[in-house]
């Protein structure tokens, strides 16, 4: 899952999540996956 610029994405992940955020975007995930994240800027990856 990738978010760039300004935006929010919500995803339901069961096993794994590779999350990449650039800019001021956010990724909110549901479930209990193993998370690998890369954040550039002031975005976030968080459980929702």
PDB file of N, H, CA, C and O in Angstrom:
ATOM      1  N   UNK A   1       0.862  -1.148   0.000  1.00  0.00           N
ATOM      2  CA  UNK A   1       0.000   0.000   0.000  1.00  0.00           C
ATOM      3  C   UNK A   1       0.912   1.215   0.000  1.00  0.00           C
ATOM      4  O   UNK A   1       1.888   1.272   0.749  1.00  0.00           O
ATOM      5  N   UNK A   2       0.590   2.179  -0.840  1.00  0.00           N
ATOM      6  H   UNK A   2      -0.202   2.133  -1.448  1.00  0.00           H
ATOM      7  CA  UNK A   2       1.391   3.393  -0.937  1.00  0.00           C
ATOM      8  C   UNK A   2       0.472   4.607  -0.999  1.00  0.00           C
ATOM      9  O   UNK A   2      -0.524   4.613  -1.722  1.00  0.00           O
ATOM     10  N   UNK A   3       0.825   5.642  -0.225  1.00  0.00           N
ATOM     11  H   UNK A   3       1.635   5.637   0.363  1.00  0.00           H
ATOM     12  CA  UNK A   3       0.098   6.912  -0.249  1.00  0.00           C
ATOM     13  C   UNK A   3       1.115   8.011  -0.455  1.00  0.00           C
ATOM     14  O   UNK A   3       2.127   8.066   0.244  1.00  0.00           O
ATOM     15  N   UNK A   4       0.850   8.897  -1.422  1.00  0.00           N
ATOM     16  H   UNK A   4       0.028   8.852  -1.989  1.00  0.00           H
ATOM     17  CA  UNK A   4       1.757  10.011  -1.684  1.00  0.00           C
ATOM     18  C   UNK A   4       0.997  11.322  -1.711  1.00  0.00           C
ATOM     19  O   UNK A   4      -0.184  11.354  -2.057  1.00  0.00           O
ATOM     20  N   UNK A   5       1.667  12.400  -1.348  1.00  0.00           N
ATOM     21  H   UNK A   5       2.626  12.374  -1.067  1.00  0.00           H
ATOM     22  CA  UNK A   5       1.005  13.705  -1.331  1.00  0.00           C
ATOM     23  C   UNK A   5       0.169  13.846  -0.080  1.00  0.00           C
ATOM     24  O   UNK A   5       0.659  13.616   1.025  1.00  0.00           O
ATOM     25  N   UNK A   6      -1.087  14.222  -0.241  1.00  0.00           N
ATOM     26  H   UNK A   6      -1.485  14.409  -1.139  1.00  0.00           H
ATOM     27  CA  UNK A   6      -2.001  14.381   0.885  1.00  0.00           C
ATOM     28  C   UNK A   6      -3.184  13.451   0.681  1.00  0.00           C
ATOM     29  O   UNK A   6      -3.925  13.583  -0.293  1.00  0.00           O
ATOM     30  N   UNK A   7      -3.357  12.524   1.589  1.00  0.00           N
ATOM     31  H   UNK A   7      -2.755  12.417   2.381  1.00  0.00           H
ATOM     32  CA  UNK A   7      -4.482  11.602   1.477  1.00  0.00           C
ATOM     33  C   UNK A   7      -4.442  10.593   2.596  1.00  0.00           C
ATOM     34  O   UNK A   7      -3.431  10.446   3.282  1.00  0.00           O
ATOM     35  N   UNK A   8      -5.545   9.899   2.776  1.00  0.00           N
ATOM     36  H   UNK A   8      -6.367  10.018   2.219  1.00  0.00           H
ATOM     37  CA  UNK A   8      -5.645   8.859   3.794  1.00  0.00           C
ATOM     38  C   UNK A   8      -6.188   7.594   3.149  1.00  0.00           C
ATOM     39  O   UNK A   8      -7.148   7.641   2.380  1.00  0.00           O
ATOM     40  N   UNK A   9      -5.570   6.470   3.466  1.00  0.00           N
ATOM     41  H   UNK A   9      -4.790   6.432   4.091  1.00  0.00           H
ATOM     42  CA  UNK A   9      -6.044   5.179   2.974  1.00  0.00           C
ATOM     43  C   UNK A   9      -6.291   4.278   4.178  1.00  0.00           C
ATOM     44  O   UNK A   9      -5.508   4.264   5.128  1.00  0.00           O
ATOM     45  N   UNK A  10      -7.380   3.532   4.126  1.00  0.00           N
ATOM     46  H   UNK A  10      -8.016   3.543   3.353  1.00  0.00           H
ATOM     47  CA  UNK A  10      -7.683   2.547   5.160  1.00  0.00           C
ATOM     48  C   UNK A  10      -7.680   1.174   4.503  1.00  0.00           C
ATOM     49  O   UNK A  10      -8.304   0.968   3.463  1.00  0.00           O
ATOM     50  N   UNK A  11      -6.967   0.236   5.126  1.00  0.00           N
ATOM     51  H   UNK A  11      -6.460   0.403   5.971  1.00  0.00           H
ATOM     52  CA  UNK A  11      -6.818  -1.090   4.535  1.00  0.00           C
ATOM     53  C   UNK A  11      -7.012  -2.148   5.620  1.00  0.00           C
ATOM     54  O   UNK A  11      -6.646  -1.940   6.777  1.00  0.00           O
ATOM     55  N   UNK A  12      -7.590  -3.279   5.236  1.00  0.00           N
ATOM     56  H   UNK A  12      -7.888  -3.449   4.297  1.00  0.00           H
ATOM     57  CA  UNK A  12      -7.743  -4.416   6.128  1.00  0.00           C
ATOM     58  C   UNK A  12      -6.707  -5.452   5.722  1.00  0.00           C
ATOM     59  O   UNK A  12      -6.773  -5.995   4.620  1.00  0.00           O
ATOM     60  N   UNK A  13      -5.756  -5.730   6.598  1.00  0.00           N
ATOM     61  H   UNK A  13      -5.702  -5.289   7.493  1.00  0.00           H
ATOM     62  CA  UNK A  13      -4.663  -6.653   6.281  1.00  0.00           C
ATOM     63  C   UNK A  13      -4.663  -7.799   7.285  1.00  0.00           C
ATOM     64  O   UNK A  13      -4.735  -7.575   8.494  1.00  0.00           O
ATOM     65  N   UNK A  14      -4.583  -9.021   6.782  1.00  0.00           N
ATOM     66  H   UNK A  14      -4.525  -9.203   5.800  1.00  0.00           H
ATOM     67  CA  UNK A  14      -4.645 -10.192   7.649  1.00  0.00           C
ATOM     68  C   UNK A  14      -3.265 -10.679   8.087  1.00  0.00           C
ATOM     69  O   UNK A  14      -3.070 -11.004   9.258  1.00  0.00           O
ATOM     70  N   UNK A  15      -2.300 -10.734   7.156  1.00  0.00           N
ATOM     71  H   UNK A  15      -2.459 -10.469   6.205  1.00  0.00           H
ATOM     72  CA  UNK A  15      -1.002 -11.328   7.484  1.00  0.00           C
ATOM     73  C   UNK A  15       0.141 -10.331   7.442  1.00  0.00           C
ATOM     74  O   UNK A  15       0.858 -10.169   8.429  1.00  0.00           O
ATOM     75  N   UNK A  16       0.320  -9.659   6.309  1.00  0.00           N
ATOM     76  H   UNK A  16      -0.263  -9.791   5.507  1.00  0.00           H
ATOM     77  CA  UNK A  16       1.431  -8.716   6.183  1.00  0.00           C
ATOM     78  C   UNK A  16       0.951  -7.429   5.532  1.00  0.00           C
ATOM     79  O   UNK A  16      -0.019  -7.419   4.773  1.00  0.00           O
ATOM     80  N   UNK A  17       1.655  -6.337   5.847  1.00  0.00           N
ATOM     81  H   UNK A  17       2.443  -6.345   6.463  1.00  0.00           H
ATOM     82  CA  UNK A  17       1.370  -5.048   5.233  1.00  0.00           C
ATOM     83  C   UNK A  17       2.688  -4.337   4.993  1.00  0.00           C
ATOM     84  O   UNK A  17       3.456  -4.098   5.925  1.00  0.00           O
ATOM     85  N   UNK A  18       2.944  -4.000   3.736  1.00  0.00           N
ATOM     86  H   UNK A  18       2.320  -4.195   2.980  1.00  0.00           H
ATOM     87  CA  UNK A  18       4.080  -3.157   3.384  1.00  0.00           C
ATOM     88  C   UNK A  18       3.507  -1.782   3.095  1.00  0.00           C
ATOM     89  O   UNK A  18       2.829  -1.589   2.086  1.00  0.00           O
ATOM     90  N   UNK A  19       3.775  -0.829   3.970  1.00  0.00           N
ATOM     91  H   UNK A  19       4.326  -0.986   4.790  1.00  0.00           H
ATOM     92  CA  UNK A  19       3.164   0.496   3.885  1.00  0.00           C
ATOM     93  C   UNK A  19       4.231   1.546   3.588  1.00  0.00           C
ATOM     94  O   UNK A  19       5.269   1.598   4.247  1.00  0.00           O
ATOM     95  N   UNK A  20       3.958   2.384   2.582  1.00  0.00           N
ATOM     96  H   UNK A  20       3.115   2.342   2.047  1.00  0.00           H
ATOM     97  CA  UNK A  20       4.873   3.463   2.220  1.00  0.00           C
ATOM     98  C   UNK A  20       4.084   4.764   2.140  1.00  0.00           C
ATOM     99  O   UNK A  20       3.099   4.860   1.408  1.00  0.00           O
ATOM    100  N   UNK A  21       4.526   5.767   2.902  1.00  0.00           N
ATOM    101  H   UNK A  21       5.326   5.690   3.497  1.00  0.00           H
ATOM    102  CA  UNK A  21       3.866   7.068   2.919  1.00  0.00           C
ATOM    103  C   UNK A  21       4.891   8.135   2.571  1.00  0.00           C
ATOM    104  O   UNK A  21       5.972   8.186   3.158  1.00  0.00           O
ATOM    105  N   UNK A  22       4.543   8.989   1.611  1.00  0.00           N
ATOM    106  H   UNK A  22       3.664   8.948   1.134  1.00  0.00           H
ATOM    107  CA  UNK A  22       5.372  10.152   1.292  1.00  0.00           C
ATOM    108  C   UNK A  22       4.486  11.386   1.377  1.00  0.00           C
ATOM    109  O   UNK A  22       3.321  11.347   0.981  1.00  0.00           O
ATOM    110  N   UNK A  23       5.030  12.469   1.888  1.00  0.00           N
ATOM    111  H   UNK A  23       5.976  12.501   2.210  1.00  0.00           H
ATOM    112  CA  UNK A  23       4.246  13.697   2.036  1.00  0.00           C
ATOM    113  C   UNK A  23       3.508  13.703   3.358  1.00  0.00           C
ATOM    114  O   UNK A  23       4.079  13.379   4.400  1.00  0.00           O
ATOM    115  N   UNK A  24       2.225  14.074   3.314  1.00  0.00           N
ATOM    116  H   UNK A  24       1.761  14.337   2.468  1.00  0.00           H
ATOM    117  CA  UNK A  24       1.424  14.183   4.534  1.00  0.00           C
ATOM    118  C   UNK A  24       0.291  13.158   4.562  1.00  0.00           C
ATOM    119  O   UNK A  24      -0.724  13.387   5.220  1.00  0.00           O
ATOM    120  N   UNK A  25       0.439  12.065   3.882  1.00  0.00           N
ATOM    121  H   UNK A  25       1.263  11.879   3.347  1.00  0.00           H
ATOM    122  CA  UNK A  25      -0.600  11.035   3.828  1.00  0.00           C
ATOM    123  C   UNK A  25      -0.581  10.138   5.047  1.00  0.00           C
ATOM    124  O   UNK A  25       0.385  10.117   5.810  1.00  0.00           O
ATOM    125  N   UNK A  26      -1.659   9.402   5.218  1.00  0.00           N
ATOM    126  H   UNK A  26      -2.443   9.419   4.598  1.00  0.00           H
ATOM    127  CA  UNK A  26      -1.788   8.457   6.323  1.00  0.00           C
ATOM    128  C   UNK A  26      -2.297   7.121   5.802  1.00  0.00           C
ATOM    129  O   UNK A  26      -3.130   7.067   4.897  1.00  0.00           O
ATOM    130  N   UNK A  27      -1.782   6.045   6.388  1.00  0.00           N
ATOM    131  H   UNK A  27      -1.105   6.090   7.123  1.00  0.00           H
ATOM    132  CA  UNK A  27      -2.327   4.713   6.150  1.00  0.00           C
ATOM    133  C   UNK A  27      -2.826   4.195   7.494  1.00  0.00           C
ATOM    134  O   UNK A  27      -2.072   4.114   8.464  1.00  0.00           O
ATOM    135  N   UNK A  28      -4.092   3.853   7.532  1.00  0.00           N
ATOM    136  H   UNK A  28      -4.705   3.919   6.745  1.00  0.00           H
ATOM    137  CA  UNK A  28      -4.716   3.284   8.722  1.00  0.00           C
ATOM    138  C   UNK A  28      -5.022   1.830   8.392  1.00  0.00           C
ATOM    139  O   UNK A  28      -5.689   1.545   7.398  1.00  0.00           O
ATOM    140  N   UNK A  29      -4.536   0.906   9.222  1.00  0.00           N
ATOM    141  H   UNK A  29      -3.993   1.138  10.029  1.00  0.00           H
ATOM    142  CA  UNK A  29      -4.774  -0.502   8.920  1.00  0.00           C
ATOM    143  C   UNK A  29      -5.599  -1.165  10.005  1.00  0.00           C
ATOM    144  O   UNK A  29      -5.508  -0.834  11.187  1.00  0.00           O
ATOM    145  N   UNK A  30      -6.404  -2.109   9.562  1.00  0.00           N
ATOM    146  H   UNK A  30      -6.478  -2.379   8.602  1.00  0.00           H
ATOM    147  CA  UNK A  30      -7.225  -2.928  10.439  1.00  0.00           C
ATOM    148  C   UNK A  30      -6.659  -4.340  10.410  1.00  0.00           C
ATOM    149  O   UNK A  30      -6.011  -4.728   9.437  1.00  0.00           O
ATOM    150  N   UNK A  31      -6.889  -5.092  11.439  1.00  0.00           N
ATOM    151  H   UNK A  31      -7.415  -4.777  12.229  1.00  0.00           H
ATOM    152  CA  UNK A  31      -6.333  -6.434  11.510  1.00  0.00           C
ATOM    153  C   UNK A  31      -5.069  -6.428  12.351  1.00  0.00           C
ATOM    154  O   UNK A  31      -4.761  -5.447  13.028  1.00  0.00           O
ATOM    155  N   UNK A  32      -4.341  -7.539  12.299  1.00  0.00           N
ATOM    156  H   UNK A  32      -4.591  -8.336  11.750  1.00  0.00           H
ATOM    157  CA  UNK A  32      -3.128  -7.685  13.101  1.00  0.00           C
ATOM    158  C   UNK A  32      -1.983  -8.194  12.226  1.00  0.00           C
ATOM    159  O   UNK A  32      -1.423  -9.253  12.506  1.00  0.00           O
ATOM    160  N   UNK A  33      -1.627  -7.454  11.169  1.00  0.00           N
ATOM    161  H   UNK A  33      -2.082  -6.593  10.942  1.00  0.00           H
ATOM    162  CA  UNK A  33      -0.582  -7.924  10.264  1.00  0.00           C
ATOM    163  C   UNK A  33       0.815  -7.625  10.800  1.00  0.00           C
ATOM    164  O   UNK A  33       0.983  -6.803  11.701  1.00  0.00           O
ATOM    165  N   UNK A  34       1.811  -8.301  10.236  1.00  0.00           N
ATOM    166  H   UNK A  34       1.675  -8.968   9.504  1.00  0.00           H
ATOM    167  CA  UNK A  34       3.204  -7.908  10.425  1.00  0.00           C
ATOM    168  C   UNK A  34       3.416  -6.709   9.499  1.00  0.00           C
ATOM    169  O   UNK A  34       3.186  -6.809   8.294  1.00  0.00           O
ATOM    170  N   UNK A  35       3.852  -5.577  10.057  1.00  0.00           N
ATOM    171  H   UNK A  35       4.039  -5.495  11.036  1.00  0.00           H
ATOM    172  CA  UNK A  35       3.918  -4.328   9.295  1.00  0.00           C
ATOM    173  C   UNK A  35       5.363  -3.941   9.013  1.00  0.00           C
ATOM    174  O   UNK A  35       6.199  -3.905   9.916  1.00  0.00           O
ATOM    175  N   UNK A  36       5.642  -3.653   7.747  1.00  0.00           N
ATOM    176  H   UNK A  36       4.963  -3.682   7.014  1.00  0.00           H
ATOM    177  CA  UNK A  36       6.897  -3.036   7.324  1.00  0.00           C
ATOM    178  C   UNK A  36       6.516  -1.665   6.795  1.00  0.00           C
ATOM    179  O   UNK A  36       5.698  -1.557   5.882  1.00  0.00           O
ATOM    180  N   UNK A  37       7.107  -0.606   7.366  1.00  0.00           N
ATOM    181  H   UNK A  37       7.772  -0.693   8.108  1.00  0.00           H
ATOM    182  CA  UNK A  37       6.693   0.731   6.965  1.00  0.00           C
ATOM    183  C   UNK A  37       7.866   1.624   6.610  1.00  0.00           C
ATOM    184  O   UNK A  37       8.949   1.530   7.188  1.00  0.00           O
ATOM    185  N   UNK A  38       7.617   2.498   5.637  1.00  0.00           N
ATOM    186  H   UNK A  38       6.737   2.574   5.168  1.00  0.00           H
ATOM    187  CA  UNK A  38       8.556   3.532   5.239  1.00  0.00           C
ATOM    188  C   UNK A  38       7.772   4.834   5.197  1.00  0.00           C
ATOM    189  O   UNK A  38       6.782   4.943   4.473  1.00  0.00           O
ATOM    190  N   UNK A  39       8.210   5.823   5.972  1.00  0.00           N
ATOM    191  H   UNK A  39       9.014   5.734   6.560  1.00  0.00           H
ATOM    192  CA  UNK A  39       7.518   7.108   6.021  1.00  0.00           C
ATOM    193  C   UNK A  39       8.510   8.208   5.701  1.00  0.00           C
ATOM    194  O   UNK A  39       9.550   8.329   6.349  1.00  0.00           O
ATOM    195  N   UNK A  40       8.177   9.019   4.682  1.00  0.00           N
ATOM    196  H   UNK A  40       7.333   8.920   4.156  1.00  0.00           H
ATOM    197  CA  UNK A  40       8.967  10.191   4.316  1.00  0.00           C
ATOM    198  C   UNK A  40       8.044  11.395   4.440  1.00  0.00           C
ATOM    199  O   UNK A  40       6.986  11.427   3.812  1.00  0.00           O
ATOM    200  N   UNK A  41       8.422  12.371   5.227  1.00  0.00           N
ATOM    201  H   UNK A  41       9.282  12.345   5.737  1.00  0.00           H
ATOM    202  CA  UNK A  41       7.556  13.529   5.456  1.00  0.00           C
ATOM    203  C   UNK A  41       6.876  13.403   6.801  1.00  0.00           C
ATOM    204  O   UNK A  41       7.447  12.855   7.745  1.00  0.00           O
ATOM    205  N   UNK A  42       5.644  13.914   6.891  1.00  0.00           N
ATOM    206  H   UNK A  42       5.180  14.358   6.125  1.00  0.00           H
ATOM    207  CA  UNK A  42       4.937  13.908   8.173  1.00  0.00           C
ATOM    208  C   UNK A  42       3.715  12.994   8.156  1.00  0.00           C
ATOM    209  O   UNK A  42       2.764  13.216   8.905  1.00  0.00           O
ATOM    210  N   UNK A  43       3.735  11.994   7.329  1.00  0.00           N
ATOM    211  H   UNK A  43       4.507  11.813   6.721  1.00  0.00           H
ATOM    212  CA  UNK A  43       2.650  11.020   7.283  1.00  0.00           C
ATOM    213  C   UNK A  43       2.790   9.996   8.388  1.00  0.00           C
ATOM    214  O   UNK A  43       3.799   9.963   9.093  1.00  0.00           O
ATOM    215  N   UNK A  44       1.772   9.155   8.538  1.00  0.00           N
ATOM    216  H   UNK A  44       0.953   9.181   7.966  1.00  0.00           H
ATOM    217  CA  UNK A  44       1.786   8.125   9.573  1.00  0.00           C
ATOM    218  C   UNK A  44       1.247   6.801   9.042  1.00  0.00           C
ATOM    219  O   UNK A  44       0.487   6.756   8.075  1.00  0.00           O
ATOM    220  N   UNK A  45       1.664   5.734   9.703  1.00  0.00           N
ATOM    221  H   UNK A  45       2.281   5.771  10.488  1.00  0.00           H
ATOM    222  CA  UNK A  45       1.084   4.404   9.513  1.00  0.00           C
ATOM    223  C   UNK A  45       0.633   3.978  10.900  1.00  0.00           C
ATOM    224  O   UNK A  45       1.440   3.917  11.827  1.00  0.00           O
ATOM    225  N   UNK A  46      -0.658   3.683  11.045  1.00  0.00           N
ATOM    226  H   UNK A  46      -1.314   3.732  10.291  1.00  0.00           H
ATOM    227  CA  UNK A  46      -1.167   3.360  12.379  1.00  0.00           C
ATOM    228  C   UNK A  46      -2.321   2.376  12.307  1.00  0.00           C
ATOM    229  O   UNK A  46      -3.009   2.263  11.293  1.00  0.00           O
ATOM    230  N   UNK A  47      -2.510   1.670  13.411  1.00  0.00           N
ATOM    231  H   UNK A  47      -1.951   1.762  14.235  1.00  0.00           H
ATOM    232  CA  UNK A  47      -3.642   0.749  13.515  1.00  0.00           C
ATOM    233  C   UNK A  47      -4.889   1.561  13.812  1.00  0.00           C
ATOM    234  O   UNK A  47      -4.856   2.493  14.615  1.00  0.00           O
ATOM    235  N   UNK A  48      -5.993   1.203  13.160  1.00  0.00           N
ATOM    236  H   UNK A  48      -6.020   0.446  12.508  1.00  0.00           H
ATOM    237  CA  UNK A  48      -7.238   1.975  13.327  1.00  0.00           C
ATOM    238  C   UNK A  48      -8.285   1.260  14.108  1.00  0.00           C
ATOM    239  O   UNK A  48      -9.372   1.798  14.318  1.00  0.00           O
TER     240      UNK A  48
END
